[in-house]
Amino acid sequence: YNPLNGPGEGAYPITAPTYILVHPAYEDAEVGAAVVAFVEWLITDGAADYAEEVGFAPLPEALQQAGLDTLETVQVG
């Protein structure tokens, strides 16, 4: 099983997992705030229009909320 390279003629990838790593704490408040804002944009409706434009589905609301909950643990400044 390989979700990135399905077997058979004419098969295409049905998934494209993407990962982002964020430090748990940022001493520089400006940098930390920028990282949190960018990741928030990526996982919420901010990127949904772009995702649709390039043929990807937006993240489900439950996954968006899980990401937002995790972002709240990032210490900034």
One Martini backbone bead per residue (centre of mass of N, CA, C, O) as a GRO file, in nm:
protein
   77
    1TYR     BB    1   0.092   0.038   0.026
    2ASN     BB    2   0.062   0.363  -0.159
    3PRO     BB    3  -0.068   0.684  -0.147
    4LEU     BB    4   0.157   0.823  -0.356
    5ASN     BB    5   0.165   0.540  -0.555
    6GLY     BB    6  -0.037   0.402  -0.742
    7PRO     BB    7  -0.142   0.137  -0.897
    8GLY     BB    8  -0.152   0.156  -1.224
    9GLU     BB    9  -0.289   0.274  -1.492
   10GLY     BB   10  -0.366   0.612  -1.425
   11ALA     BB   11  -0.258   0.659  -1.164
   12TYR     BB   12  -0.283   0.861  -0.862
   13PRO     BB   13  -0.244   1.060  -0.620
   14ILE     BB   14  -0.450   1.100  -0.310
   15THR     BB   15  -0.201   1.207  -0.149
   16ALA     BB   16  -0.032   1.491   0.048
   17PRO     BB   17   0.162   1.502   0.285
   18THR     BB   18   0.203   1.752   0.542
   19TYR     BB   19   0.454   1.927   0.726
   20ILE     BB   20   0.494   2.107   1.043
   21LEU     BB   21   0.733   2.280   1.234
   22VAL     BB   22   0.720   2.401   1.577
   23HIS     BB   23   0.819   2.573   1.813
   24PRO     BB   24   0.737   2.598   2.155
   25ALA     BB   25   0.943   2.857   2.154
   26TYR     BB   26   0.982   3.227   2.146
   27GLU     BB   27   1.177   3.494   2.216
   28ASP     BB   28   1.082   3.633   1.962
   29ALA     BB   29   0.784   3.782   1.927
   30GLU     BB   30   0.774   3.844   1.622
   31VAL     BB   31   0.838   3.564   1.519
   32GLY     BB   32   0.624   3.401   1.672
   33ALA     BB   33   0.377   3.553   1.560
   34ALA     BB   34   0.434   3.486   1.261
   35VAL     BB   35   0.421   3.182   1.280
   36VAL     BB   36   0.137   3.155   1.397
   37ALA     BB   37  -0.011   3.310   1.172
   38PHE     BB   38   0.073   3.128   0.937
   39VAL     BB   39  -0.038   2.859   1.044
   40GLU     BB   40  -0.325   2.955   1.077
   41TRP     BB   41  -0.367   3.010   0.777
   42LEU     BB   42  -0.309   2.720   0.673
   43ILE     BB   43  -0.548   2.569   0.869
   44THR     BB   44  -0.750   2.763   0.757
   45ASP     BB   45  -0.945   2.960   0.548
   46GLY     BB   46  -0.709   3.120   0.424
   47ALA     BB   47  -0.623   2.854   0.230
   48ALA     BB   48  -0.879   2.736   0.092
   49ASP     BB   49  -0.888   2.884  -0.180
   50TYR     BB   50  -0.612   2.789  -0.275
   51ALA     BB   51  -0.658   2.488  -0.260
   52GLU     BB   52  -0.887   2.480  -0.466
   53GLU     BB   53  -0.728   2.608  -0.704
   54VAL     BB   54  -0.508   2.344  -0.689
   55GLY     BB   55  -0.690   2.073  -0.596
   56PHE     BB   56  -0.755   2.098  -0.293
   57ALA     BB   57  -0.860   2.022   0.016
   58PRO     BB   58  -0.970   2.123   0.291
   59LEU     BB   59  -0.964   2.115   0.610
   60PRO     BB   60  -1.110   1.988   0.853
   61GLU     BB   61  -1.240   2.121   1.134
   62ALA     BB   62  -1.109   1.925   1.340
   63LEU     BB   63  -0.817   1.975   1.237
   64GLN     BB   64  -0.810   2.274   1.276
   65GLN     BB   65  -0.859   2.269   1.584
   66ALA     BB   66  -0.611   2.103   1.659
   67GLY     BB   67  -0.409   2.314   1.556
   68LEU     BB   68  -0.505   2.552   1.731
   69ASP     BB   69  -0.455   2.416   2.003
   70THR     BB   70  -0.150   2.386   1.959
   71LEU     BB   71  -0.081   2.689   1.912
   72GLU     BB   72  -0.157   2.776   2.210
   73THR     BB   73   0.127   2.645   2.325
   74VAL     BB   74   0.285   2.866   2.212
   75GLN     BB   75   0.562   3.053   2.301
   76VAL     BB   76   0.571   3.417   2.314
   77GLY     BB   77   0.846   3.609   2.442
   0.00000   0.00000   0.00000
